[in-house]
Amino acid sequence: MDKDVALKMYKDMVTLQTMDTIFYEAQRQGRISFYVTATGEEAINIASAAALSMDDLVFPQYREAGVLLWRGFTLQEFAHQCFGNKYDNGKGRQMPAHYGSNKHNYFTVASTVATQIPHAVGAAYSLKMDGRDACTITYFGDGGTSTGDFHAAMNFAAVMEVPVILLCRNNGWAISTPVSDQFRSDGVVVKGQAYGVRSIRVDGNDALAVFSAVHFARKMAVSESRPVLIEALTYRAGHHSTSDDSSKYRPIEEIEWWKEAQNPVVRFRKWLEGQGWWAPTSESELREYARHEVLQAIQVAEKVDKPDLAQLFTDVYDVPPSNLIDQEKSLRESVERHPHEYSH
């Protein structure tokens, strides 16, 4: 692996880790309403992104902020979205951590489970018909494979031979449901084989292994126009979201073991140190810088005004229908009657 790529990967992994910690704390302080972290899955985020081309289309679940970070989405843009202010790409219509960016070929996150999988397959079919030198990639958890959308998408991808990478983050838990309560198969990788899709199982906490697997899968998807399933074995070391307390359904000792013994950021740092590319002094400087940048982004974002109410009714219809016009009128009347309930 190229030194510059490896160093960027590590810096982005640390930045993602820092951003997750601070935004999680911001939610607990009541400054934002919701957040979801990628704790324990930083390698899957950053290493997979590093192995892709910027022309490849990304269809995320909601635990892939690192992919967007790698592609150049700024910490300030992350903060604007989480605070839902007027600079948010989604104009404040989405939950926090539900990012999207046309510029970075990153389709907007949706909370609905696995709906992004058939979307990615359909988009890959379009790339194939257009003769584009690109593929799509979609991310989902083990819980996503328990949906009908996963199976329909797998079969379509196999039959139509489309250039798509289907990356399953098998982190052991679909919120509070363990994989043992979801299926009896040998993980997820065999499901791809059953559909005639080439499938790879990889250590999701090994950044080098993830990079290699995605790099190989992309080459195959683009050059041979065929789907590839990757099962990245990992562990969700954080809560499912800020609405969850995972200590209620799994031992705290188990969580702490994964955080210490299998931490993907620490594992990659040790490899960098072995290569002579990283030093302890660089570590403290990086973490201090990342923390300062995230805190600065939050301070800026929370002072920015919210989008105008009119934005709630735009971007869907060329000419708004009468019922939408009536709804906007009703909302504005409500704001006038209860001004103390609205910021502006």
Solvent accessible surface area in square Angstrom, and as a share of the most:
residue,aa,sasa,rsa
1,M,82,0.37
2,D,87,0.45
3,K,93,0.39
4,D,105,0.54
5,V,48,0.28
6,A,0,0.00
7,L,31,0.15
8,K,82,0.35
9,M,0,0.00
10,Y,0,0.00
11,K,87,0.37
12,D,17,0.09
13,M,0,0.00
14,V,0,0.00
15,T,20,0.12
16,L,0,0.00
17,Q,37,0.17
18,T,17,0.10
19,M,0,0.00
20,D,6,0.03
21,T,67,0.39
22,I,5,0.03
23,F,2,0.01
24,Y,47,0.18
25,E,72,0.32
26,A,2,0.01
27,Q,32,0.14
28,R,128,0.47
29,Q,116,0.51
30,G,63,0.61
31,R,96,0.35
32,I,10,0.05
33,S,88,0.57
34,F,31,0.13
35,Y,2,0.01
36,V,10,0.06
37,T,14,0.08
38,A,3,0.03
39,T,40,0.23
40,G,8,0.07
41,E,0,0.00
42,E,2,0.01
43,A,0,0.00
44,I,0,0.00
45,N,0,0.00
46,I,0,0.00
47,A,0,0.00
48,S,0,0.00
49,A,2,0.02
50,A,17,0.13
51,A,8,0.06
52,L,21,0.11
53,S,36,0.23
54,M,95,0.43
55,D,82,0.43
56,D,0,0.00
57,L,27,0.13
58,V,0,0.00
59,F,9,0.04
60,P,5,0.03
61,Q,15,0.07
62,Y,34,0.13
63,R,8,0.03
64,E,0,0.00
65,A,13,0.10
66,G,0,0.00
67,V,0,0.00
68,L,0,0.00
69,L,18,0.09
70,W,38,0.13
71,R,14,0.05
72,G,44,0.42
73,F,6,0.03
74,T,69,0.40
75,L,29,0.14
76,Q,51,0.23
77,E,59,0.26
78,F,0,0.00
79,A,0,0.00
80,H,19,0.08
81,Q,9,0.04
82,C,4,0.02
83,F,18,0.07
84,G,16,0.15
85,N,1,0.00
86,K,101,0.43
87,Y,124,0.47
88,D,6,0.03
89,N,89,0.46
90,G,28,0.27
91,K,65,0.28
92,G,33,0.31
93,R,98,0.36
94,Q,63,0.28
95,M,81,0.36
96,P,13,0.08
97,A,2,0.02
98,H,6,0.03
99,Y,5,0.02
100,G,12,0.12
101,S,7,0.04
102,N,152,0.78
103,K,172,0.73
104,H,10,0.04
105,N,44,0.23
106,Y,5,0.02
107,F,95,0.40
108,T,79,0.46
109,V,2,0.01
110,A,47,0.36
111,S,57,0.37
112,T,85,0.50
113,V,77,0.44
114,A,1,0.01
115,T,40,0.23
116,Q,16,0.07
117,I,0,0.00
118,P,45,0.28
119,H,108,0.48
120,A,0,0.00
121,V,2,0.01
122,G,36,0.34
123,A,22,0.17
124,A,0,0.00
125,Y,63,0.24
126,S,46,0.30
127,L,6,0.03
128,K,80,0.34
129,M,128,0.57
130,D,100,0.52
131,G,66,0.64
132,R,119,0.43
133,D,112,0.58
134,A,2,0.01
135,C,0,0.00
136,T,0,0.00
137,I,0,0.00
138,T,0,0.00
139,Y,0,0.00
140,F,1,0.00
141,G,8,0.08
142,D,0,0.00
143,G,14,0.13
144,G,2,0.02
145,T,0,0.00
146,S,66,0.42
147,T,35,0.20
148,G,58,0.56
149,D,50,0.26
150,F,0,0.00
151,H,67,0.30
152,A,65,0.50
153,A,2,0.01
154,M,0,0.00
155,N,74,0.38
156,F,86,0.36
157,A,0,0.00
158,A,19,0.15
159,V,103,0.59
160,M,65,0.29
161,E,96,0.43
162,V,0,0.00
163,P,7,0.04
164,V,0,0.00
165,I,0,0.00
166,L,0,0.00
167,L,1,0.00
168,C,0,0.00
169,R,2,0.01
170,N,13,0.07
171,N,6,0.03
172,G,19,0.18
173,W,37,0.13
174,A,30,0.23
175,I,89,0.45
176,S,53,0.34
177,T,54,0.31
178,P,34,0.22
179,V,42,0.24
180,S,65,0.42
181,D,102,0.53
182,Q,41,0.18
183,F,31,0.13
184,R,207,0.76
185,S,47,0.31
186,D,94,0.49
187,G,15,0.15
188,V,0,0.00
189,V,13,0.08
190,V,49,0.28
191,K,29,0.12
192,G,0,0.00
193,Q,106,0.47
194,A,88,0.68
195,Y,67,0.25
196,G,59,0.57
197,V,4,0.02
198,R,109,0.40
199,S,26,0.17
200,I,39,0.20
201,R,92,0.34
202,V,17,0.10
203,D,59,0.31
204,G,0,0.00
205,N,4,0.02
206,D,42,0.22
207,A,3,0.02
208,L,53,0.26
209,A,28,0.22
210,V,2,0.01
211,F,44,0.18
212,S,65,0.42
213,A,10,0.08
214,V,0,0.00
215,H,102,0.45
216,F,111,0.46
217,A,0,0.00
218,R,44,0.16
219,K,136,0.58
220,M,12,0.05
221,A,0,0.00
222,V,34,0.20
223,S,83,0.54
224,E,88,0.40
225,S,30,0.19
226,R,69,0.25
227,P,7,0.04
228,V,0,0.00
229,L,0,0.00
230,I,1,0.01
231,E,0,0.00
232,A,1,0.01
233,L,73,0.36
234,T,11,0.06
235,Y,13,0.05
236,R,4,0.01
237,A,4,0.03
238,G,14,0.13
239,H,57,0.26
240,H,27,0.12
241,S,7,0.04
242,T,12,0.07
243,S,99,0.64
244,D,22,0.12
245,D,59,0.31
246,S,0,0.00
247,S,45,0.29
248,K,166,0.70
249,Y,57,0.22
250,R,9,0.03
251,P,76,0.48
252,I,100,0.51
253,E,131,0.59
254,E,58,0.26
255,I,14,0.07
256,E,79,0.35
257,W,134,0.47
258,W,69,0.24
259,K,73,0.31
260,E,136,0.61
261,A,49,0.38
262,Q,51,0.23
263,N,29,0.15
264,P,3,0.02
265,V,0,0.00
266,V,42,0.24
267,R,77,0.28
268,F,5,0.02
269,R,53,0.19
270,K,125,0.53
271,W,71,0.25
272,L,0,0.00
273,E,67,0.30
274,G,68,0.66
275,Q,84,0.38
276,G,62,0.60
277,W,59,0.21
278,W,30,0.11
279,A,41,0.32
280,P,104,0.66
281,T,97,0.56
282,S,36,0.23
283,E,24,0.11
284,S,70,0.45
285,E,117,0.53
286,L,20,0.10
287,R,80,0.29
288,E,129,0.58
289,Y,138,0.53
290,A,3,0.02
291,R,114,0.42
292,H,110,0.49
293,E,56,0.25
294,V,1,0.00
295,L,60,0.30
296,Q,86,0.38
297,A,5,0.04
298,I,2,0.01
299,Q,86,0.38
300,V,59,0.34
301,A,1,0.00
302,E,71,0.32
303,K,164,0.69
304,V,28,0.16
305,D,91,0.47
306,K,93,0.39
307,P,23,0.14
308,D,80,0.41
309,L,39,0.19
310,A,35,0.27
311,Q,58,0.26
312,L,99,0.49
313,F,30,0.13
314,T,55,0.32
315,D,97,0.50
316,V,116,0.67
317,Y,121,0.46
318,D,144,0.75
319,V,117,0.67
320,P,61,0.39
321,P,44,0.28
322,S,84,0.54
323,N,87,0.45
324,L,32,0.16
325,I,98,0.50
326,D,87,0.45
327,Q,95,0.42
328,E,46,0.21
329,K,129,0.55
330,S,65,0.42
331,L,43,0.21
332,R,90,0.33
333,E,73,0.33
334,S,26,0.17
335,V,23,0.13
336,E,136,0.61
337,R,155,0.57
338,H,80,0.36
339,P,85,0.53
340,H,143,0.64
341,E,119,0.53
342,Y,80,0.30
343,S,101,0.65
344,H,109,0.49
